[in-house]
Amino acid sequence: MRAEIASLPRNGKAKDEVWNWELAKRIPPSVNSLQHRSNPNDIALFIFGDILNDAGTNNYINTTAFFKANFSPYGETFFHYPTGRFTDGRIMADFIAEYAKLPLIPPYLQLRNDQFVGGANFASAGADALPETFPGIAVDFKTQLKQFESLVKNLRDKLGDEKAERIVSHGVYFISIGISDYAAVLNNPALFRSVSMEDYVGMVVGNISTVLEDIYKLGARKFGFTTILPVGCLPAIRLATGNDSCLRQGTELTKLHNAAFPVTLAKLDSQFQGFKYSLFDLYTSLTEIIQYPSNYGFKDGKTTCCGSGLYRGNYSCGGTRGVREYSLCPNPAYYVFFDSDHLSERTYHQFAQLIWNGSSPNAKPYNLEALFKHGNI
């Protein structure tokens, strides 16, 4: 049961949601159709990772409501129905596909053997670099690699080795992974009595590096990454701490990761011929928007659009995760966060623009537009 923050008409839509619907109308119809087929000459987009990139993968696996977003009000801003994306509309990968003139990239588990619609999305909410973080309730990073191996084999069988190799080698691989590994340990401080934060981060980054090497060996050459967002500053964490500050342990972990990961990418760049990448500083960009929301067109950077409790930080949006009562704002575009852990579509849109054509220090050494436009940089 939801309690609306503003008075709503009987159809459940707020009177001031017009801005969102008008934004949606400006998107070309082909981008809003998963049935659209891309041009065979288009560069494909392959998406891996966690909850930031999940476009509905978890709709197809046996998991809990905690790791699903297949119910209202998720998806209401753009799709007008829940798609499995943990936001009110589109995610970063959707906008990137649009900029690359590709259709929305569907979850790999949604595809049939004879389908290929400009790429595939393997990302799964709760996915981790360390498989023991959320065992059995998400498609972890190593399993996503195995799914990609199957897709490559299928492309070879259907299209022949030469064409399949061209699709794989010219494709762009957009990856966000590691958030779950750090969010999961915030409620387990005892872990760091036996393992240092530095060693834990080393294990996470090491596992990510191993999977990236295997993706490269399958033919991938062009990669896009994000740093880890400020996990300790999520509304759910602020709710848990009961004050206005970020959780120190979460901040330390993400800073350690964001210092170590670029070093790993530089090593891969030097070791593997043709390895090119773009790294978007999601940590700094989101921290800035949280602190100064009005500078970016938002009304609130700390309180969520959908949820309950302090900062509406309870993960109760939709009323199916144990807490039935929740509040829903009339216009998600005014909020940086849609629910206690996940960003609004408008926030994703702003980040996608920086990922696509931003310059250093936002995106470096290349942006995704450069990776898409040039076969060999």
Summary of the structure (lengths in Angstrom):
residues: 377
radius of gyration: 19.8
end to end distance: 52.6
largest distance: 60.1
contacts: 1335
relative contact order: 0.14
helix: 45%
strand: 12%
